[in-house]
Amino acid sequence: MIAPRIGSFPQPRGKCCPRKSIGFSTAYANKIRSAQILRQQMSSNEGVAASVSLSPDGKVKLRHIAVEIGTGTISTQAMMCARWFGKPADEIESAALDWEPLEMFVTLNPFVVDREHQEEMKQDPRWTPAFASASSATNSAFYFTHGTIEAGRLIHEYGIVPAAASLWGVSEDAVADARWQDGSFALPDGRSLTLPDIAAKAHDMQGVTGAMVHAFDRWGWAEADFEILGETTRRPLDGVAIQTGAQDWTRIERSNVFYMDPQADNSSWSRFSVASALVEVSVNRGTGETKLLSHHSSLDCGRILVPEFVSGQLQGGIAMSVGHALYEGLPLYEGGPGQGDWNFNRYRLPRGKDVAVWKQTVNYLPTTEEENFPKGIAEVVQNPTVPAIANAVADAVGHWIRDLPITPEKIKEVLS
């Protein structure tokens, strides 16, 4: 949105004198749409499947249903394994299709499932409202990470912890204080173990060395009870299969499953980020040329998983915003793209010199205890930057230009 300007525009300076100005705007990643589209685009009814396996020599293999579309999804998921194994996954398989050990199935589109159908079908422990989700922008940060984390957690609690306790000769409760440090699993007293040592012991003890999970989220993760190695545990999952030692996968029957009411889809919730943009521009009132001098973003993206990916998403989104606001445009009809003679010699894209790449700053808002999870960024950075540029140009020339891109010709026209 373009923020309303308070007060009157300043009196113009000399006609050919460049004028610097500031623009500001805020935005959510999700946009206003019709009710049905809004329900789907705001990302509910998400399904995710993931499996993590630990070999006797300490190699970690991750299989994930996620498809890598250039957002760093798979690299991020590999790094999530470090929480439980002290290192990223050694081997990764993305877009995995074989989840047969879970034996799960779906019936209807999750957006048309009503309460009666859900109550009937959830009695079958193999049913889930949705098995898979689209890999869309950074939406995967929240949903896909959940599957990886929960699979690794099962191996940690039922494989690594018992094995480490046995090797150290302490109780499993004492191992709760151990942390991964520089590739070793260490107790506060300094005693440490390597992952190969722990993995070998976990296999020897027939502990959990592989976990395959499925999770479903409808503005709240599904939950169920699972009996694992004789212990009933409640997990934010609706499907689990495990490997013990070198054994094949064994599906774990669930009980007391809970799914959020389908009516929750009618709620306007979101796990996307919120962003604001502050830009500085210079407008030459004689030539109409607009230059972006600097820009600052504030971003609430939750818990940052890979800082480099967040920075890249930020820089790319801002570059797209600059193009959308100032450069990129095509005629709608005659002479437009259907003419067949358009190329980048005529379609202007912003270059490095146009996006103030060395004058970019950002502050990431701290997470709260209630929202200490990653949020999808996607196009959120682009949403406020475009109107912020429009606000700055309006402040510089004293006129609102409401058609994008804001070209020199349009600026000269309003000043004439």
VOZADREN-455347 format. One record per residue (C-alpha): x, y, z. Coordinates in steps of 0.001 Angstrom, whole numbers, plus 500000, padded with zeros to 6 digits. Example, Ala and Ser with C-alpha at 12.3 -4.5 7.8 and 13.67 -1.06 7.14 Angstrom:
<nodes>
[[512300 495500 507800]]
[[513670 498940 507140]]
</nodes>
This chain:
<nodes>
[[500000 500000 500000]]
[[501053 503609 499505]]
[[500999 505372 502841]]
[[498983 508611 502870]]
[[501097 511719 503036]]
[[500442 514003 506004]]
[[500329 517699 505175]]
[[500971 519416 501854]]
[[503827 518770 499436]]
[[506817 521097 499741]]
[[507173 523910 497265]]
[[509223 522793 494225]]
[[512804 523917 493945]]
[[514414 525063 490705]]
[[513106 523094 487776]]
[[516403 521402 486926]]
[[517622 520955 490461]]
[[517776 517295 491629]]
[[515754 516802 494778]]
[[516379 514138 497370]]
[[513441 512662 499191]]
[[512415 509834 501483]]
[[509611 507295 501125]]
[[508271 504776 503616]]
[[505858 501858 503460]]
[[504948 498653 505301]]
[[503442 495408 504051]]
[[502578 491813 504856]]
[[503704 489043 502532]]
[[500144 487891 501923]]
[[497978 490133 499790]]
[[494251 490763 499829]]
[[492422 488307 497587]]
[[488990 486830 497261]]
[[487982 484614 500169]]
[[488611 481210 498572]]
[[491963 482185 497061]]
[[492991 483831 500319]]
[[492424 480600 502216]]
[[494779 478708 499924]]
[[497432 481375 499403]]
[[497897 482019 503109]]
[[499256 478492 503408]]
[[497135 476201 505482]]
[[496536 472474 504959]]
[[500227 471800 504468]]
[[501657 468288 504430]]
[[505321 467339 504764]]
[[507231 464049 504791]]
[[510870 463581 505743]]
[[513183 460826 506862]]
[[516581 460883 508563]]
[[518857 457855 508860]]
[[522057 457361 510857]]
[[524534 454760 509604]]
[[526837 452760 511925]]
[[529796 454939 510894]]
[[527987 458169 511711]]
[[526819 459228 508250]]
[[523530 461168 508203]]
[[521159 460739 505267]]
[[518187 463042 504751]]
[[515306 462274 502407]]
[[512749 465008 501924]]
[[509570 465510 499982]]
[[510604 469122 499294]]
[[511471 470137 495757]]
[[514386 472539 495396]]
[[513247 475480 493251]]
[[516208 477748 493875]]
[[515311 479053 497327]]
[[517907 477008 499214]]
[[515319 474640 500652]]
[[517450 471507 500585]]
[[520595 473197 501867]]
[[518531 474587 504727]]
[[517041 471203 505580]]
[[520498 469611 505548]]
[[521709 472228 508006]]
[[518755 471559 510311]]
[[520197 468117 510981]]
[[523107 469747 512820]]
[[520817 470365 515790]]
[[520689 466626 516498]]
[[523896 465274 514933]]
[[526411 468085 515283]]
[[526759 468461 511519]]
[[524616 468891 508396]]
[[523334 465830 506568]]
[[526037 464021 504585]]
[[523658 462813 501891]]
[[520457 464474 500695]]
[[517661 463263 498455]]
[[515112 465917 497530]]
[[511755 465492 495804]]
[[511630 461983 497290]]
[[508642 459974 496081]]
[[508834 456687 498004]]
[[507132 456999 501392]]
[[505644 453515 501362]]
[[506641 452637 504960]]
[[504177 455278 506221]]
[[501299 453637 504306]]
[[499322 456894 504328]]
[[496563 458027 501978]]
[[494324 461019 501336]]
[[490716 461291 500175]]
[[489499 464788 499302]]
[[491109 468114 498615]]
[[491882 469375 502151]]
[[490124 472674 501437]]
[[486788 470913 500933]]
[[487125 468462 503842]]
[[484428 469221 506390]]
[[484282 468279 510062]]
[[482086 465220 509478]]
[[484410 463765 506859]]
[[487466 464410 509000]]
[[485943 462782 512077]]
[[485036 459724 510028]]
[[488360 459337 508239]]
[[490722 460039 511134]]
[[489618 456748 512720]]
[[491821 455119 510083]]
[[495409 455608 511353]]
[[496685 455708 507779]]
[[494575 458685 506683]]
[[495841 462233 506467]]
[[494068 465344 505140]]
[[496999 466214 502842]]
[[500209 464323 502188]]
[[502287 466861 500270]]
[[502515 470598 499639]]
[[503887 472802 496927]]
[[507438 474058 497209]]
[[506679 477758 497028]]
[[509241 480487 497675]]
[[510379 480528 501313]]
[[507051 479241 502554]]
[[508949 475989 503073]]
[[511009 477495 505882]]
[[508271 476798 508411]]
[[506593 473650 507095]]
[[509458 471655 505618]]
[[511732 472356 508566]]
[[509178 470852 510947]]
[[509449 467444 509280]]
[[513253 467446 509367]]
[[513405 468564 512992]]
[[510883 465982 514212]]
[[512563 463100 512372]]
[[515931 464042 513831]]
[[514409 464463 517276]]
[[513199 460851 517330]]
[[516690 459538 516528]]
[[518195 461831 519133]]
[[515834 460771 521910]]
[[515612 457038 521139]]
[[519008 456415 519576]]
[[521684 458956 520424]]
[[520731 459645 524049]]
[[520529 455973 525147]]
[[523768 455154 523302]]
[[525632 458087 524844]]
[[524299 457242 528298]]
[[525568 453690 527935]]
[[529011 454794 526726]]
[[529360 457328 529540]]
[[527817 455089 532184]]
[[525300 457741 533216]]
[[521525 458018 533227]]
[[519635 459241 530171]]
[[518492 462223 532237]]
[[522148 463234 532680]]
[[522640 463169 528899]]
[[519993 465882 528591]]
[[522721 468374 529546]]
[[525001 467291 526695]]
[[525472 469555 523670]]
[[527149 469274 520275]]
[[530361 471300 520287]]
[[532861 471313 517425]]
[[531623 467979 516152]]
[[531575 466235 519543]]
[[528692 465439 521881]]
[[529915 466853 525190]]
[[528778 466858 528796]]
[[529280 469949 530987]]
[[532136 468105 532781]]
[[534115 467932 529528]]
[[533561 464303 528590]]
[[532717 463971 524910]]
[[531874 461424 522227]]
[[532076 461490 518451]]
[[529066 460783 516279]]
[[530607 457572 514811]]
[[531107 456212 518339]]
[[527517 457033 519290]]
[[526109 455704 516002]]
[[527913 452392 516341]]
[[526587 451970 519881]]
[[523040 452950 518857]]
[[523068 450260 516156]]
[[524493 447717 518596]]
[[521740 448525 521138]]
[[519006 448348 518473]]
[[518072 451937 519186]]
[[516222 454139 516736]]
[[518631 454850 513888]]
[[516107 455986 511293]]
[[512899 458000 511505]]
[[510386 458668 508742]]
[[507648 461133 509616]]
[[504630 462860 508182]]
[[503094 466031 509554]]
[[500014 468037 508676]]
[[499341 471661 509552]]
[[496044 473513 509453]]
[[497000 476566 511517]]
[[498185 474055 514089]]
[[500112 470804 513758]]
[[498269 467515 513947]]
[[499183 465496 517047]]
[[499032 461803 517885]]
[[500330 459218 520349]]
[[502936 456702 519145]]
[[504426 453749 521015]]
[[508175 453776 520349]]
[[510388 451143 521955]]
[[507746 450441 524567]]
[[507139 454094 525462]]
[[504031 456062 524487]]
[[504941 459542 523343]]
[[502829 462338 521893]]
[[504276 464049 518838]]
[[503226 466875 516474]]
[[502983 464260 513719]]
[[500319 462059 512179]]
[[502579 459395 510679]]
[[505771 457687 511915]]
[[507957 454786 510798]]
[[511279 453878 512425]]
[[514388 451794 511880]]
[[516086 450107 514835]]
[[519671 449123 514307]]
[[520025 447841 510760]]
[[516421 446619 510566]]
[[513919 447581 507854]]
[[511356 450305 508358]]
[[508544 449558 510800]]
[[505389 451632 510749]]
[[504246 452839 514188]]
[[500484 452798 514702]]
[[499116 456105 515888]]
[[496306 456710 518369]]
[[494364 459659 519777]]
[[495063 461762 516717]]
[[494030 465415 516752]]
[[493481 467605 513708]]
[[492466 471257 513797]]
[[488831 471862 512879]]
[[488433 472473 509105]]
[[486615 475681 510027]]
[[490015 477065 511040]]
[[490601 477656 507329]]
[[488188 480557 507556]]
[[490483 482365 509972]]
[[492830 485029 508607]]
[[495995 483725 510196]]
[[499451 483917 508714]]
[[502964 482605 509279]]
[[504461 484968 506752]]
[[506834 487786 507549]]
[[506102 491471 507972]]
[[508397 494043 506379]]
[[508809 497784 506074]]
[[510936 499791 503667]]
[[512582 503192 503897]]
[[514111 504498 500661]]
[[516016 507588 499631]]
[[515764 508786 496038]]
[[517035 511668 493969]]
[[514786 513048 491222]]
[[516167 515330 488529]]
[[513316 517700 487858]]
[[514729 518603 484460]]
[[515321 515149 482969]]
[[512825 513252 485123]]
[[515502 510689 486028]]
[[515072 508971 489394]]
[[518001 507430 491226]]
[[517771 505167 494258]]
[[520388 506410 496700]]
[[519874 504103 499682]]
[[517315 501843 501267]]
[[516671 500305 504660]]
[[514438 497365 505498]]
[[513009 496095 508752]]
[[512037 492435 508600]]
[[510181 490180 511011]]
[[511195 486804 509614]]
[[511139 484816 512833]]
[[514030 482498 513633]]
[[516659 482853 510910]]
[[517849 479478 509649]]
[[520498 480504 507102]]
[[521432 484208 507274]]
[[522933 484173 503776]]
[[519655 482979 502250]]
[[517666 485660 504062]]
[[520087 488317 502828]]
[[519875 486989 499281]]
[[516091 486996 499373]]
[[516179 490564 500643]]
[[518567 491797 497957]]
[[516720 490021 495165]]
[[513332 491290 496304]]
[[514566 494870 496460]]
[[516079 494640 492971]]
[[512748 493372 491633]]
[[510985 496221 493422]]
[[513205 498842 491830]]
[[512535 497378 488387]]
[[508806 497258 489007]]
[[508686 500806 490360]]
[[511010 502622 487960]]
[[511944 500638 484861]]
[[509979 497590 483774]]
[[506961 498208 481566]]
[[505322 496967 478373]]
[[502467 498319 476268]]
[[499289 496350 476889]]
[[498060 496018 473319]]
[[499564 497090 469982]]
[[503306 497146 470169]]
[[503284 495010 473302]]
[[504858 491615 473982]]
[[502624 489946 471399]]
[[504437 491929 468721]]
[[507311 489444 468993]]
[[510164 491957 468838]]
[[510673 492678 472525]]
[[513961 491709 474166]]
[[516223 493043 476884]]
[[517528 495690 474518]]
[[514110 497341 474892]]
[[512788 495923 478178]]
[[514755 497773 480859]]
[[515871 495750 483864]]
[[517631 497353 486832]]
[[521365 496766 487085]]
[[523636 496837 490072]]
[[524165 500588 489760]]
[[520394 501128 489886]]
[[519610 499314 493137]]
[[522009 501003 495599]]
[[523476 497618 496430]]
[[526235 499175 498561]]
[[523762 501373 500428]]
[[521502 498594 501678]]
[[520864 498160 505375]]
[[518471 495951 507293]]
[[517479 495159 510830]]
[[515873 491852 511740]]
[[513318 492073 514494]]
[[514033 489747 517434]]
[[511852 486700 517878]]
[[509490 486245 520772]]
[[509169 483103 522832]]
[[505735 482480 521307]]
[[506959 482921 517723]]
[[510432 481397 517784]]
[[509944 479706 514421]]
[[511020 480595 510885]]
[[508574 482568 508759]]
[[508270 482600 504995]]
[[509752 485701 503353]]
[[508866 485156 499690]]
[[507911 488460 498044]]
[[507342 490359 501292]]
[[510404 492567 500737]]
[[509058 493630 497372]]
[[505633 494584 498695]]
[[506642 497663 500743]]
[[509607 498763 498616]]
[[507569 499625 495523]]
[[505156 501992 497340]]
[[508050 503413 499363]]
[[509744 504452 496106]]
[[506446 505902 494850]]
[[506070 507864 498093]]
[[509604 509233 497808]]
[[509102 510328 494199]]
[[505812 511994 495136]]
[[507554 513860 497938]]
[[510275 515008 495541]]
[[508066 516267 492705]]
[[504929 517268 494602]]
[[502632 514994 492606]]
[[501365 511436 492967]]
[[502193 509206 490015]]
[[499905 506215 490284]]
[[500869 504233 487180]]
[[503978 502085 487257]]
[[506722 502232 486241]]
[[507454 505821 487223]]
[[509378 506828 484111]]
[[511146 510120 483370]]
[[508414 510896 480847]]
[[505688 510623 483490]]
[[507636 512825 485901]]
[[508192 515499 483272]]
[[504517 515354 482349]]
[[503295 516073 485884]]
[[505846 518879 486233]]
[[504943 520550 482960]]
</nodes>
